[in-house]
Amino acid sequence: MTAPLRIALAGLGTVGTGVIRLIEENGAMIEQRAGRPIVVSAVSARDRTRDRGIDLSAYPWFDTPAALTEQADVDCVVEMIGGADGTALELARKSLAAGKSFVTANKAMIAHHGMELAKTAEAGNLSLRYEAAVAGGIPVIKGLRDGASANRIERVYGILNGTSNYILTEMEKHGHAFDDVLKEAQAIGYAEADPGFDIDGVDAAHKLAILSALSFGKALDFEGVEIDGIRNIMAADIGQAKALGYRIRLLGMARIDDGKLFQRVNPYLVPESHPLAHIDGATNAVVAEGNFSGRLMFQGAGAGEGPTASAVVADLIDIARGDAGTVFATPASQMEPCERAESGNRVGKSYVRFIVADRPGVLAEITAAMRDADVSIESLIQTEKTSEGSVLLSMVTHDSRECNVLKSLAALSSSASLQAAPVVMHLLSDQD
Ligand SMILES: NC(=O)c1ccc[n+]([C@@H]2O[C@H](COP(=O)([O-])OP(=O)(O)OC[C@H]3O[C@@H](n4cnc5c(N)ncnc54)[C@H](OP(=O)(O)O)[C@@H]3O)[C@@H](O)[C@H]2O)c1
C-alpha cells in the first residue's frame, strides 16, 4: 500500500469535526481517488473535555496546536481555529518551517498574511491550500487558479457573505426592518452574536482580496479594499430598488483599471436580469470574467460544516496526489504590489436616499447641491413618510463621477433639512 498522507487537525469546532466526519465516512472513496489513504495522526483544540458529538478516542490529542508541528508522523497540518493572527498564524509559520504542508479555512489569516505564507511555502516546495477560505464549499479557488488560469481575468465579483445575503433577502421577502431580521438570523444561527465582520463587509473584503490576488496576479492587498456594509439599509430602500427593477446585494467587486487595482465591498443595486440578483439566502456566488472564457459563475453554499469540510478535504486529496503548484495562480515571488485605483473617478449611476424634514424647499435644496456638483438626477423614485414624520426621499443619478456625488452630499452635510446621513449605493453595470 502507498504510504498514507498523515494529517494533524488544529481546531475541532464546526469545520474541524466536519473534516473528521467526512474522512471517516468517505475514507475508502477518498483513498481510491487520492491513490493513498488520508489518516488523522493528531488533533488539538482548547478543551479536551468538550463533547464534540464525535468519538475522538482513536486520535492522539495535543493540548497546544504548535506541538502538532513537532510530530514526525505528521505530513500536513490543517488549521481550523480562525483569526488573522495569534495561534493560527503561529501554527502556519511553524508548520511550514517544519517542512509540513498546510491547509486552512481561515480567510482572515490568508487576507492579512497570505503573501508571506505563500512565499515561504513556495520556497520550501510545500503545499499551502485554502479552498475553504473563500465561499465555503464552492471550488472557486481551484476554478480560478487552475480551470481559468489561461485567461486574463477582467473583473471578479460576487456575493461573498452568506449572512448579509440572508438578511437582505429576508428583508426583501417580508419587508421587515434590518434590526429585526438580524435578530432572527442570530436566533437561528445564521448570524454571530457579534455580527460586525459579516454585516460591515469585513469578511467579504477578506475573501475579495484573496480572489483579486488569484485573478490579477498582483500582491494581495486587503488594506486597499474599500469597505461598506449593510447596516444602514432600510426595507424602503429594497422596495424602491425593486420598483426600479433592481435587487440590493452586498457585493465584493475587483478589477484592474488602467493598470490600477480597484477593490470594493458595497451594497449594490443589481439589475434583475443579472444572475446575482437571484442568489438568495445564505448562498454565495462568484463571477469571474475571463478574456477567453467569458463570464464564469460559481455558486453554492458559502459556509456550514459539510460544504466547508468538503473544500478542506479536496485540498488534502490534492496534496495526497502530489499536486503542489503555486499558492495563487501566479508564483508569489512574482506578484508585485499594484497601485490602487481612485474610486472617485469611477463613473456610474448611484442610488441616493435621504431622510429629510417634511417641509417645503427641501427637495430644491438637495437638487441644487447636486446640480452644483455636476450631478444630474435621472429619477426621483418616491417620497414616503416615516413613522417619525420625516420624509424618505430616494433618487437615482445619471452617470456621474462618484467624487461628484460625494461632493454634493458634503455640501448638504450641515443642512438642517437632513435628519440622517444619506445612504449611497451604486448600480451594477458592465463598467463596474
Ligand atoms: N463555520 C463555517 O461555516 C466556516 C466556513 C468557512 C470558513 N470557516 C473558517 O474555518 C475556521 C474555523 O471555523 P469554525 O466555524 O469551525 O470555528 P469554531 O466552531 O469556533 O471552532 C474553532 C475551534 O478552534 C479551537 N481553538 C480556538 N482557539 C484555540 C487555541 N488558542 N488553541 C487551540 N484551539 C483553539 C476551538 O477549541 P474548543 O472547541 O476547545 O474551544 C474550536 O475547536 C475559521 O477560520 C473560519 O473562518 C468556517
The ligand as a Tripos MOL2 file, in Angstrom:
@<TRIPOS>MOLECULE
LIG
   48    52     1     0     0
SMALL
NO_CHARGES

@<TRIPOS>ATOM
      1 N1        -18.0680   27.5690   10.0980 N.am      1 LIG1
      2 C1        -18.0870   27.7400    8.8040 C.2       1 LIG1
      3 O1        -19.0980   27.5120    8.1340 O.2       1 LIG1
      4 C2        -16.8470   28.2210    8.0810 C.ar      1 LIG1
      5 C3        -16.8880   28.4040    6.6930 C.ar      1 LIG1
      6 C4        -15.7360   28.8040    6.0130 C.ar      1 LIG1
      7 C5        -14.5680   29.0380    6.7320 C.ar      1 LIG1
      8 N2        -14.5710   28.8890    8.1000 N.ar      1 LIG1
      9 C6        -13.3280   29.1610    8.8110 C.3       1 LIG1
     10 O2        -12.9140   27.9720    9.4410 O.3       1 LIG1
     11 C7        -12.2130   28.2730   10.6540 C.3       1 LIG1
     12 C8        -12.8720   27.5360   11.8180 C.3       1 LIG1
     13 O3        -14.2240   27.9200   11.9070 O.3       1 LIG1
     14 P1        -15.2820   27.1320   12.8230 P.3       1 LIG1
     15 O4        -16.6110   27.6710   12.4370 O.co2     1 LIG1
     16 O5        -15.0470   25.6750   12.7720 O.co2     1 LIG1
     17 O6        -14.8940   27.7000   14.2630 O.3       1 LIG1
     18 P2        -15.3490   27.1320   15.6970 P.3       1 LIG1
     19 O7        -16.5330   26.2520   15.5560 O.co2     1 LIG1
     20 O8        -15.4150   28.3070   16.5870 O.co2     1 LIG1
     21 O9        -14.1130   26.2180   16.1170 O.3       1 LIG1
     22 C9        -12.8560   26.7480   16.4320 C.3       1 LIG1
     23 C10       -12.0210   25.6540   17.0530 C.3       1 LIG1
     24 O10       -10.7200   26.2020   17.3120 O.3       1 LIG1
     25 C11       -10.3410   25.8320   18.6460 C.3       1 LIG1
     26 N3         -9.4830   26.8790   19.1860 N.ar      1 LIG1
     27 C12        -9.7650   28.1870   19.3360 C.ar      1 LIG1
     28 N4         -8.7090   28.8340   19.8740 N.ar      1 LIG1
     29 C13        -7.7480   27.8950   20.0730 C.ar      1 LIG1
     30 C14        -6.4490   27.9160   20.6140 C.ar      1 LIG1
     31 N5         -5.9010   29.0690   21.0440 N.pl3     1 LIG1
     32 N6         -5.7670   26.7670   20.6880 N.ar      1 LIG1
     33 C15        -6.3170   25.6090   20.2410 C.ar      1 LIG1
     34 N7         -7.5400   25.5120   19.7160 N.ar      1 LIG1
     35 C16        -8.2560   26.6430   19.6290 C.ar      1 LIG1
     36 C17       -11.6230   25.6970   19.4280 C.3       1 LIG1
     37 O11       -11.3680   24.8370   20.5210 O.3       1 LIG1
     38 P3        -12.5050   24.4320   21.6130 P.3       1 LIG1
     39 O12       -13.5550   23.7150   20.8120 O.co2     1 LIG1
     40 O13       -11.8040   23.5340   22.5490 O.co2     1 LIG1
     41 O14       -12.9920   25.7180   22.2000 O.co2     1 LIG1
     42 C18       -12.5610   25.0980   18.3770 C.3       1 LIG1
     43 O15       -12.4710   23.7060   18.3760 O.3       1 LIG1
     44 C19       -12.2510   29.8020   10.7570 C.3       1 LIG1
     45 O16       -11.0760   30.3320   10.1890 O.3       1 LIG1
     46 C20       -13.4420   30.1860    9.9080 C.3       1 LIG1
     47 O17       -13.3510   31.4900    9.3740 O.3       1 LIG1
     48 C21       -15.6770   28.4830    8.7650 C.ar      1 LIG1
@<TRIPOS>BOND
     1     1     2 1
     2     2     3 2
     3     2     4 1
     4     4     5 ar
     5     4    48 ar
     6     5     6 ar
     7     6     7 ar
     8     7     8 ar
     9     8     9 1
    10     8    48 ar
    11     9    10 1
    12     9    46 1
    13    10    11 1
    14    11    12 1
    15    11    44 1
    16    12    13 1
    17    13    14 1
    18    14    15 2
    19    14    16 1
    20    14    17 1
    21    17    18 1
    22    18    19 2
    23    18    20 1
    24    18    21 1
    25    21    22 1
    26    22    23 1
    27    23    24 1
    28    23    42 1
    29    24    25 1
    30    25    26 1
    31    25    36 1
    32    26    27 ar
    33    26    35 ar
    34    27    28 ar
    35    28    29 ar
    36    29    30 ar
    37    29    35 ar
    38    30    31 1
    39    30    32 ar
    40    32    33 ar
    41    33    34 ar
    42    34    35 ar
    43    36    37 1
    44    36    42 1
    45    37    38 1
    46    38    39 2
    47    38    40 1
    48    38    41 1
    49    42    43 1
    50    44    45 1
    51    44    46 1
    52    46    47 1
@<TRIPOS>SUBSTRUCTURE
     1 LIG1         1 GROUP 0 **** ****
